[in-house]
């Protein structure tokens, strides 16, 4: 009898322990998945679904952008997670919403891609999904998302076609979404038209350089070598110090060769200016001529005024190899002009204004300010996101000597100057993730102009 009682007690303990449910960390947040029998969206509350919901919200809210969002979110806000039609993309969208003046507004949208195990954020101004850098202390949440995200896996099942007259098809053949700027199809429903502009502008501060201010001066420009231009048509974006609002620290964005948005435009670098007792960042832009960039000596053609590292000619870019480093085994459209080199000592100060560089815009630079400008490309934004997600780039950690000072390219393929069948401006290569820092290419076949160390040392002829 005692033995039977012990067995029954053991069975009771076993059943109670297995009846334990996953603790719902965010009970006010809802998660919806697709019922493949009806094709309808239904709310789910299984242990696996709750575990994924917890992991997804933890992942998004622990990023630099997510922390900023949570700081600014109104008290009456809530999150909704919805599965995306698996025939289009294999993932879930997290939408943070808030009640504002009796209207529900979308504050932010994140997308977790199951196949890529990657997080994306919808940038309203870019009108595109941008990759979010995941810091080391957030990798556990990313791994948890990968573990629980397939609770409603459709691979191998016949998924109803939700279009008006479509045929059923297997989700195992569903394409991976193209998140590049050149393809806006198959995107999750964002309803970004309701996004409050005052909130979105503030949320983008860590990533897009808009309205960045600091009470402390940016560090001096570090010394660095320019890697060779890897492909015909790339232009040089000098490295610079940006400011993280959430970390309250400067971080270095490496100099990099980038694809311009179209032929004929040049990059005007951003710069810090001391105005009204604070340091304010003026973001860079693309335009037909180079405008004022604070007189900062960024080097490699950006010596404080204009740009002398090359020029556009008949739709193709010609590189001045006396100033910029070019891999002549792949880039042949070059010339040499040493007269533009200024052999004076270089000021490493990285800001304009009191205590810094006292340069003022000249007539040509003032005229350039009124020309048509283009914002930084999605690849440039992704490049910045990679930098802000790298601890080694922060000044408090590297003491003014960033872990990565420059790199050859991001992931974009430029316009084809020579007719060799390359893809168009701004398109990413298929086998590279946006924003990944690429290793330096010390190709011996490239020319190397006089060492400029980022423009911070005297240049010799």
LUMLOPA-71113 format. One record per residue (C-alpha): x, y, z. Coordinates in Angstrom, 2 decimals, decimal comma. Example, Ala and Ser with C-alpha at 12.3 -4.5 7.8 and 13.67 -1.06 7.14 Angstrom:
2
+---------+---------+---------+
!      c1 !      c2 !      c3 !
+---------+---------+---------+
!   12,30 !   -4,50 !    7,80 !
!   13,67 !   -1,06 !    7,14 !
+---------+---------+---------+
This chain:
461
+---------+---------+---------+
!      c1 !      c2 !      c3 !
+---------+---------+---------+
!    0,00 !    0,00 !    0,00 !
!    2,84 !    2,36 !    0,88 !
!    4,52 !    1,47 !   -2,37 !
!    1,35 !    2,30 !   -4,31 !
!    1,01 !    5,59 !   -2,45 !
!    4,61 !    6,46 !   -3,30 !
!    4,02 !    5,70 !   -6,97 !
!    0,85 !    7,81 !   -7,03 !
!    2,67 !   10,69 !   -5,30 !
!    5,50 !   10,47 !   -7,83 !
!    3,02 !   10,53 !  -10,71 !
!    1,35 !   13,57 !   -9,14 !
!    4,65 !   15,44 !   -8,85 !
!    5,54 !   14,47 !  -12,44 !
!    2,20 !   15,70 !  -13,78 !
!    2,42 !   18,97 !  -11,84 !
!    5,96 !   19,66 !  -13,02 !
!    4,98 !   19,02 !  -16,66 !
!    1,91 !   21,18 !  -16,33 !
!    4,11 !   24,20 !  -15,62 !
!    3,65 !   26,84 !  -18,32 !
!    6,24 !   29,25 !  -19,67 !
!    6,08 !   32,47 !  -17,69 !
!    4,62 !   35,23 !  -19,87 !
!    7,01 !   38,12 !  -19,28 !
!    4,89 !   40,48 !  -21,39 !
!    1,23 !   39,60 !  -20,69 !
!   -0,04 !   42,81 !  -22,32 !
!    1,69 !   41,94 !  -25,62 !
!   -0,12 !   39,70 !  -28,11 !
!    1,24 !   37,24 !  -30,65 !
!   -0,60 !   36,02 !  -33,74 !
!    0,21 !   33,18 !  -36,12 !
!   -1,36 !   31,81 !  -39,29 !
!   -3,80 !   28,90 !  -39,12 !
!   -2,78 !   26,96 !  -42,24 !
!   -6,14 !   25,19 !  -42,48 !
!   -8,10 !   28,42 !  -42,84 !
!   -5,39 !   30,87 !  -43,82 !
!   -6,59 !   33,15 !  -41,04 !
!   -4,54 !   34,99 !  -38,44 !
!   -5,23 !   33,73 !  -34,91 !
!   -3,92 !   34,64 !  -31,48 !
!   -1,71 !   31,90 !  -30,00 !
!   -0,82 !   31,16 !  -26,40 !
!    1,14 !   27,91 !  -26,50 !
!    4,28 !   27,62 !  -24,38 !
!    6,46 !   27,77 !  -27,50 !
!    4,65 !   30,87 !  -28,80 !
!    4,99 !   32,65 !  -25,45 !
!    8,67 !   31,71 !  -25,25 !
!    9,25 !   33,19 !  -28,71 !
!    7,26 !   36,32 !  -27,83 !
!    9,40 !   36,85 !  -24,74 !
!   12,62 !   36,31 !  -26,70 !
!   11,61 !   38,60 !  -29,59 !
!   10,63 !   41,50 !  -27,32 !
!   13,76 !   41,01 !  -25,21 !
!   15,88 !   41,00 !  -28,36 !
!   14,39 !   44,18 !  -29,86 !
!   14,23 !   46,13 !  -26,60 !
!   17,85 !   45,38 !  -25,70 !
!   19,32 !   46,86 !  -28,88 !
!   20,59 !   50,45 !  -28,79 !
!   17,61 !   51,55 !  -30,86 !
!   15,17 !   49,51 !  -28,79 !
!   16,38 !   51,02 !  -25,52 !
!   15,83 !   54,47 !  -26,97 !
!   12,33 !   53,49 !  -28,06 !
!   11,43 !   52,20 !  -24,61 !
!   12,65 !   55,42 !  -23,01 !
!   10,38 !   57,50 !  -25,23 !
!    7,36 !   55,20 !  -25,43 !
!    4,22 !   56,71 !  -23,86 !
!    2,80 !   54,98 !  -20,77 !
!   -0,14 !   53,60 !  -22,75 !
!    1,81 !   51,52 !  -25,23 !
!    1,70 !   47,86 !  -26,19 !
!    3,34 !   45,40 !  -28,55 !
!    1,85 !   43,10 !  -31,17 !
!    3,73 !   40,27 !  -32,91 !
!    2,34 !   38,86 !  -36,16 !
!    3,56 !   36,10 !  -38,42 !
!    4,33 !   37,17 !  -41,98 !
!    2,80 !   35,16 !  -44,82 !
!    5,42 !   32,34 !  -45,06 !
!    5,08 !   32,23 !  -48,83 !
!    6,67 !   35,68 !  -48,92 !
!    9,08 !   35,65 !  -46,00 !
!    9,78 !   33,37 !  -43,07 !
!    9,56 !   35,58 !  -40,02 !
!    7,58 !   37,68 !  -37,56 !
!    6,99 !   41,40 !  -37,19 !
!    6,91 !   43,18 !  -33,83 !
!    4,99 !   46,45 !  -33,83 !
!    5,12 !   48,85 !  -30,88 !
!    1,97 !   50,95 !  -30,73 !
!    0,72 !   53,72 !  -28,43 !
!   -2,48 !   55,60 !  -27,78 !
!   -2,01 !   59,25 !  -28,69 !
!   -4,93 !   61,70 !  -28,70 !
!   -7,36 !   58,77 !  -28,82 !
!   -5,63 !   57,36 !  -31,88 !
!   -3,46 !   54,25 !  -32,04 !
!   -0,13 !   55,11 !  -33,63 !
!    2,77 !   52,89 !  -34,64 !
!    5,95 !   53,95 !  -32,87 !
!    8,35 !   51,35 !  -34,25 !
!    8,46 !   48,09 !  -36,19 !
!   11,02 !   45,27 !  -35,96 !
!   11,23 !   42,19 !  -38,15 !
!   12,90 !   38,91 !  -37,17 !
!   13,98 !   36,78 !  -40,14 !
!   13,99 !   33,10 !  -39,13 !
!   16,13 !   31,84 !  -42,01 !
!   18,79 !   34,50 !  -41,50 !
!   18,47 !   34,62 !  -37,69 !
!   18,66 !   38,41 !  -38,02 !
!   16,79 !   41,45 !  -36,74 !
!   15,68 !   44,36 !  -38,91 !
!   14,16 !   47,77 !  -38,12 !
!   11,85 !   49,76 !  -40,40 !
!   13,46 !   53,13 !  -41,14 !
!   10,66 !   55,50 !  -42,12 !
!   12,89 !   58,00 !  -43,91 !
!   14,66 !   55,31 !  -45,91 !
!   11,30 !   53,56 !  -46,41 !
!   13,12 !   50,27 !  -45,99 !
!   14,02 !   47,55 !  -43,50 !
!   17,50 !   48,12 !  -42,10 !
!   19,64 !   45,50 !  -40,27 !
!   20,11 !   45,98 !  -36,53 !
!   23,49 !   45,22 !  -34,98 !
!   23,27 !   42,75 !  -32,08 !
!   25,70 !   43,37 !  -29,21 !
!   27,37 !   40,48 !  -27,40 !
!   25,19 !   40,78 !  -24,31 !
!   22,11 !   40,43 !  -26,53 !
!   23,20 !   37,27 !  -28,35 !
!   21,35 !   35,06 !  -25,86 !
!   18,05 !   36,67 !  -26,87 !
!   18,91 !   36,20 !  -30,55 !
!   19,64 !   32,52 !  -29,91 !
!   16,36 !   32,14 !  -28,01 !
!   14,51 !   33,59 !  -31,00 !
!   16,18 !   31,01 !  -33,23 !
!   15,17 !   28,24 !  -30,80 !
!   11,47 !   29,09 !  -30,48 !
!   10,66 !   30,90 !  -33,77 !
!    9,59 !   27,73 !  -35,61 !
!    6,70 !   26,94 !  -33,24 !
!    4,36 !   27,37 !  -36,23 !
!    6,74 !   26,09 !  -38,87 !
!    5,09 !   25,68 !  -42,29 !
!    7,91 !   23,90 !  -44,12 !
!    6,56 !   20,87 !  -45,93 !
!    2,91 !   21,87 !  -45,38 !
!    0,43 !   23,05 !  -47,96 !
!   -0,11 !   26,70 !  -47,11 !
!   -3,29 !   28,38 !  -48,36 !
!   -2,74 !   31,14 !  -50,89 !
!   -4,22 !   34,23 !  -49,26 !
!   -4,55 !   36,14 !  -52,50 !
!   -7,92 !   36,37 !  -54,24 !
!   -7,41 !   33,70 !  -56,92 !
!   -4,15 !   32,01 !  -56,04 !
!   -3,29 !   28,34 !  -55,79 !
!   -2,00 !   26,58 !  -52,68 !
!    1,75 !   26,18 !  -52,56 !
!    4,35 !   24,73 !  -50,24 !
!    6,11 !   27,13 !  -47,88 !
!    9,30 !   25,16 !  -48,26 !
!    9,81 !   27,03 !  -51,54 !
!    9,10 !   30,45 !  -50,05 !
!   11,70 !   33,01 !  -51,17 !
!   13,92 !   34,82 !  -48,69 !
!   12,86 !   38,50 !  -48,75 !
!   15,07 !   41,02 !  -50,51 !
!   15,56 !   43,79 !  -47,95 !
!   17,64 !   45,99 !  -50,21 !
!   16,61 !   49,52 !  -51,08 !
!   15,89 !   48,50 !  -54,66 !
!   13,19 !   46,01 !  -53,80 !
!   10,25 !   47,05 !  -51,66 !
!    8,10 !   44,05 !  -52,46 !
!    7,12 !   41,34 !  -50,03 !
!    7,53 !   43,64 !  -47,03 !
!    5,52 !   43,17 !  -43,84 !
!    2,62 !   45,50 !  -43,31 !
!    4,07 !   48,46 !  -41,41 !
!    1,34 !   51,11 !  -41,44 !
!    4,13 !   53,64 !  -41,16 !
!    1,78 !   56,40 !  -42,30 !
!    0,62 !   56,62 !  -38,69 !
!    4,10 !   56,87 !  -37,25 !
!    4,49 !   59,98 !  -35,10 !
!    7,24 !   62,07 !  -36,68 !
!    8,46 !   63,58 !  -33,43 !
!    9,04 !   60,10 !  -32,00 !
!   10,62 !   58,63 !  -35,13 !
!   13,13 !   61,47 !  -35,46 !
!   14,36 !   60,94 !  -31,92 !
!   14,49 !   57,16 !  -32,29 !
!   16,79 !   57,43 !  -35,29 !
!   19,42 !   59,51 !  -33,51 !
!   21,81 !   56,65 !  -32,79 !
!   21,77 !   55,51 !  -36,42 !
!   21,14 !   58,40 !  -38,79 !
!   23,18 !   61,31 !  -37,39 !
!   20,18 !   63,68 !  -37,34 !
!   20,06 !   66,33 !  -34,61 !
!   23,00 !   64,86 !  -32,74 !
!   24,35 !   67,11 !  -29,99 !
!   26,93 !   66,64 !  -27,27 !
!   28,28 !   68,74 !  -24,43 !
!   31,80 !   67,39 !  -24,95 !
!   34,07 !   67,82 !  -27,96 !
!   34,66 !   64,86 !  -30,30 !
!   38,12 !   63,20 !  -30,08 !
!   40,90 !   64,10 !  -32,48 !
!   41,00 !   62,43 !  -35,86 !
!   42,93 !   59,13 !  -35,63 !
!   45,77 !   58,26 !  -37,99 !
!   44,90 !   55,61 !  -40,56 !
!   45,76 !   54,34 !  -44,03 !
!   43,25 !   54,33 !  -46,85 !
!   42,67 !   50,87 !  -48,34 !
!   42,73 !   50,65 !  -52,16 !
!   39,50 !   51,34 !  -54,04 !
!   38,29 !   47,80 !  -54,80 !
!   35,95 !   48,46 !  -57,72 !
!   35,47 !   50,98 !  -60,48 !
!   32,87 !   53,58 !  -59,47 !
!   33,24 !   53,53 !  -55,67 !
!   33,81 !   56,86 !  -53,89 !
!   35,55 !   57,48 !  -50,59 !
!   33,57 !   58,30 !  -47,44 !
!   36,05 !   59,55 !  -44,80 !
!   35,91 !   58,12 !  -41,31 !
!   34,38 !   60,32 !  -38,62 !
!   33,25 !   60,39 !  -35,00 !
!   29,53 !   60,00 !  -34,36 !
!   27,64 !   60,21 !  -31,07 !
!   25,52 !   57,51 !  -29,44 !
!   22,63 !   59,04 !  -27,52 !
!   21,98 !   55,87 !  -25,54 !
!   25,65 !   55,23 !  -24,65 !
!   26,48 !   58,95 !  -24,28 !
!   29,77 !   58,33 !  -26,01 !
!   31,51 !   59,02 !  -29,31 !
!   32,19 !   56,11 !  -31,64 !
!   34,29 !   55,96 !  -34,81 !
!   32,68 !   55,13 !  -38,14 !
!   35,46 !   53,71 !  -40,35 !
!   36,39 !   55,37 !  -43,60 !
!   35,07 !   53,25 !  -46,45 !
!   34,66 !   53,04 !  -50,21 !
!   30,95 !   53,26 !  -51,04 !
!   28,63 !   53,18 !  -54,04 !
!   27,06 !   56,58 !  -54,79 !
!   23,29 !   56,72 !  -55,36 !
!   23,77 !   57,74 !  -59,01 !
!   26,50 !   58,94 !  -61,41 !
!   27,67 !   62,53 !  -61,18 !
!   27,34 !   63,05 !  -57,44 !
!   30,03 !   63,53 !  -54,80 !
!   29,98 !   63,01 !  -51,03 !
!   30,13 !   65,99 !  -48,67 !
!   31,30 !   64,61 !  -45,29 !
!   29,45 !   65,44 !  -42,12 !
!   31,16 !   67,51 !  -39,44 !
!   30,83 !   68,67 !  -35,84 !
!   30,32 !   72,36 !  -35,13 !
!   30,46 !   74,17 !  -31,78 !
!   27,35 !   76,32 !  -31,76 !
!   25,49 !   77,91 !  -28,85 !
!   27,58 !   76,14 !  -26,21 !
!   27,02 !   72,62 !  -27,62 !
!   28,64 !   70,45 !  -30,27 !
!   26,16 !   69,77 !  -33,07 !
!   26,61 !   67,32 !  -35,92 !
!   25,88 !   68,42 !  -39,52 !
!   25,25 !   65,23 !  -41,48 !
!   26,83 !   64,44 !  -44,83 !
!   25,03 !   64,29 !  -48,14 !
!   25,42 !   63,54 !  -51,84 !
!   25,31 !   66,36 !  -54,38 !
!   26,75 !   67,51 !  -57,69 !
!   29,38 !   69,60 !  -55,92 !
!   31,04 !   69,26 !  -52,52 !
!   29,75 !   71,68 !  -49,91 !
!   31,13 !   72,95 !  -46,60 !
!   32,34 !   70,30 !  -44,16 !
!   33,70 !   72,52 !  -41,42 !
!   37,21 !   72,82 !  -42,80 !
!   38,01 !   69,47 !  -41,17 !
!   41,04 !   67,78 !  -42,77 !
!   39,71 !   64,26 !  -43,38 !
!   42,50 !   63,44 !  -45,84 !
!   42,53 !   61,47 !  -49,10 !
!   41,14 !   64,32 !  -51,18 !
!   39,15 !   66,00 !  -48,40 !
!   41,75 !   68,53 !  -47,24 !
!   39,31 !   71,03 !  -45,71 !
!   37,83 !   72,59 !  -48,85 !
!   36,20 !   70,67 !  -51,70 !
!   37,43 !   67,31 !  -52,96 !
!   40,53 !   66,70 !  -55,10 !
!   40,65 !   62,91 !  -55,09 !
!   38,98 !   62,54 !  -58,48 !
!   36,25 !   63,80 !  -60,81 !
!   33,34 !   62,66 !  -62,92 !
!   33,89 !   62,62 !  -66,67 !
!   31,31 !   61,41 !  -69,23 !
!   29,45 !   59,38 !  -66,60 !
!   32,59 !   57,67 !  -65,29 !
!   34,68 !   58,55 !  -62,26 !
!   38,40 !   59,27 !  -62,72 !
!   40,68 !   58,80 !  -59,70 !
!   43,60 !   61,08 !  -58,83 !
!   46,16 !   58,51 !  -57,69 !
!   48,38 !   61,22 !  -56,24 !
!   45,75 !   61,56 !  -53,53 !
!   43,74 !   58,35 !  -53,27 !
!   44,74 !   54,70 !  -53,12 !
!   43,44 !   52,70 !  -56,09 !
!   43,80 !   49,03 !  -57,01 !
!   45,01 !   49,57 !  -60,58 !
!   44,52 !   45,90 !  -61,43 !
!   40,75 !   46,51 !  -61,54 !
!   40,46 !   50,32 !  -61,74 !
!   42,09 !   51,81 !  -64,84 !
!   40,39 !   55,23 !  -65,14 !
!   43,04 !   57,21 !  -63,28 !
!   45,21 !   60,32 !  -63,56 !
!   47,92 !   62,03 !  -61,47 !
!   47,70 !   65,63 !  -60,22 !
!   50,15 !   66,45 !  -57,42 !
!   49,49 !   70,20 !  -57,52 !
!   46,41 !   69,78 !  -55,31 !
!   48,47 !   68,42 !  -52,40 !
!   48,96 !   70,90 !  -49,58 !
!   52,33 !   70,36 !  -47,84 !
!   51,40 !   72,05 !  -44,59 !
!   51,05 !   70,60 !  -41,11 !
!   47,59 !   69,14 !  -40,61 !
!   45,30 !   70,03 !  -37,73 !
!   43,84 !   66,81 !  -36,27 !
!   40,96 !   68,69 !  -34,61 !
!   37,66 !   67,13 !  -35,66 !
!   35,22 !   70,01 !  -35,12 !
!   34,55 !   73,53 !  -36,35 !
!   34,04 !   76,53 !  -34,10 !
!   35,44 !   78,01 !  -30,90 !
!   38,41 !   75,96 !  -29,75 !
!   38,52 !   74,08 !  -33,04 !
!   38,82 !   74,87 !  -36,74 !
!   37,72 !   78,42 !  -37,61 !
!   36,96 !   77,87 !  -41,31 !
!   33,91 !   79,57 !  -42,87 !
!   31,99 !   78,54 !  -46,02 !
!   33,26 !   80,15 !  -49,24 !
!   31,01 !   81,27 !  -52,09 !
!   31,12 !   77,90 !  -53,88 !
!   30,32 !   76,03 !  -50,67 !
!   27,42 !   78,36 !  -49,91 !
!   26,08 !   77,72 !  -53,42 !
!   26,41 !   73,95 !  -52,91 !
!   24,19 !   74,17 !  -49,81 !
!   21,27 !   75,24 !  -52,03 !
!   21,68 !   72,50 !  -54,62 !
!   19,75 !   69,22 !  -54,67 !
!   21,04 !   66,82 !  -52,04 !
!   20,67 !   63,08 !  -51,51 !
!   20,72 !   61,46 !  -48,09 !
!   23,15 !   58,72 !  -47,14 !
!   22,35 !   55,45 !  -48,92 !
!   20,96 !   52,42 !  -47,02 !
!   24,41 !   50,84 !  -47,29 !
!   25,99 !   53,86 !  -45,59 !
!   23,38 !   53,67 !  -42,83 !
!   24,06 !   49,95 !  -42,41 !
!   27,78 !   50,77 !  -42,20 !
!   27,07 !   53,15 !  -39,35 !
!   24,88 !   50,58 !  -37,59 !
!   27,72 !   48,08 !  -37,71 !
!   30,02 !   50,63 !  -36,07 !
!   27,63 !   51,53 !  -33,24 !
!   27,26 !   47,81 !  -32,48 !
!   31,03 !   47,35 !  -32,08 !
!   32,38 !   48,17 !  -28,60 !
!   35,89 !   48,62 !  -29,99 !
!   34,74 !   51,71 !  -31,91 !
!   33,70 !   53,69 !  -28,80 !
!   36,06 !   56,41 !  -27,56 !
!   35,66 !   55,50 !  -23,88 !
!   36,91 !   52,03 !  -24,75 !
!   39,54 !   52,70 !  -27,41 !
!   40,87 !   56,01 !  -26,00 !
!   40,81 !   57,60 !  -29,44 !
!   42,35 !   54,63 !  -31,26 !
!   39,40 !   52,73 !  -32,84 !
!   39,65 !   48,98 !  -33,41 !
!   38,72 !   49,46 !  -37,08 !
!   39,73 !   52,75 !  -38,70 !
!   38,99 !   51,99 !  -42,36 !
!   37,76 !   49,28 !  -44,70 !
!   37,55 !   48,61 !  -48,42 !
!   33,81 !   48,41 !  -48,92 !
!   30,44 !   47,83 !  -47,32 !
!   28,39 !   45,50 !  -49,51 !
!   27,10 !   47,63 !  -52,40 !
!   28,05 !   47,22 !  -56,05 !
!   28,50 !   50,56 !  -57,88 !
!   27,34 !   51,71 !  -61,25 !
!   29,19 !   50,08 !  -64,14 !
!   31,55 !   52,67 !  -65,57 !
!   33,18 !   50,33 !  -68,06 !
!   30,28 !   48,23 !  -69,30 !
!   31,46 !   45,01 !  -67,70 !
!   28,03 !   43,87 !  -66,57 !
!   28,10 !   44,95 !  -62,94 !
!   24,89 !   45,72 !  -61,10 !
!   23,50 !   49,21 !  -60,56 !
!   24,09 !   51,78 !  -57,85 !
!   23,31 !   50,85 !  -54,28 !
!   22,55 !   47,16 !  -54,84 !
!   23,98 !   44,68 !  -52,36 !
!   25,85 !   41,57 !  -53,29 !
!   23,95 !   38,39 !  -52,65 !
!   26,48 !   36,71 !  -50,39 !
!   27,22 !   39,52 !  -47,93 !
!   25,20 !   40,83 !  -45,02 !
!   24,74 !   44,62 !  -44,94 !
!   27,10 !   46,51 !  -42,70 !
!   29,64 !   43,71 !  -42,22 !
!   33,15 !   45,08 !  -41,68 !
!   35,30 !   43,58 !  -44,39 !
!   39,01 !   42,77 !  -43,94 !
!   41,60 !   45,05 !  -45,49 !
!   42,90 !   43,98 !  -48,91 !
!   46,64 !   44,61 !  -49,17 !
!   46,70 !   43,96 !  -52,89 !
!   50,24 !   44,55 !  -54,11 !
!   48,92 !   45,55 !  -57,51 !
!   47,28 !   48,71 !  -56,22 !
!   48,95 !   52,08 !  -56,41 !
!   49,71 !   53,79 !  -53,12 !
!   49,95 !   57,59 !  -52,93 !
!   52,01 !   59,41 !  -50,33 !
!   51,01 !   58,19 !  -46,87 !
!   48,40 !   60,51 !  -45,44 !
!   47,30 !   58,64 !  -42,32 !
!   43,74 !   59,80 !  -42,76 !
!   45,04 !   63,22 !  -43,74 !
!   46,49 !   63,87 !  -40,32 !
!   50,18 !   64,02 !  -41,16 !
!   52,21 !   66,18 !  -43,49 !
!   51,99 !   64,92 !  -47,05 !
!   55,16 !   64,83 !  -49,10 !
!   55,48 !   65,03 !  -52,85 !
+---------+---------+---------+
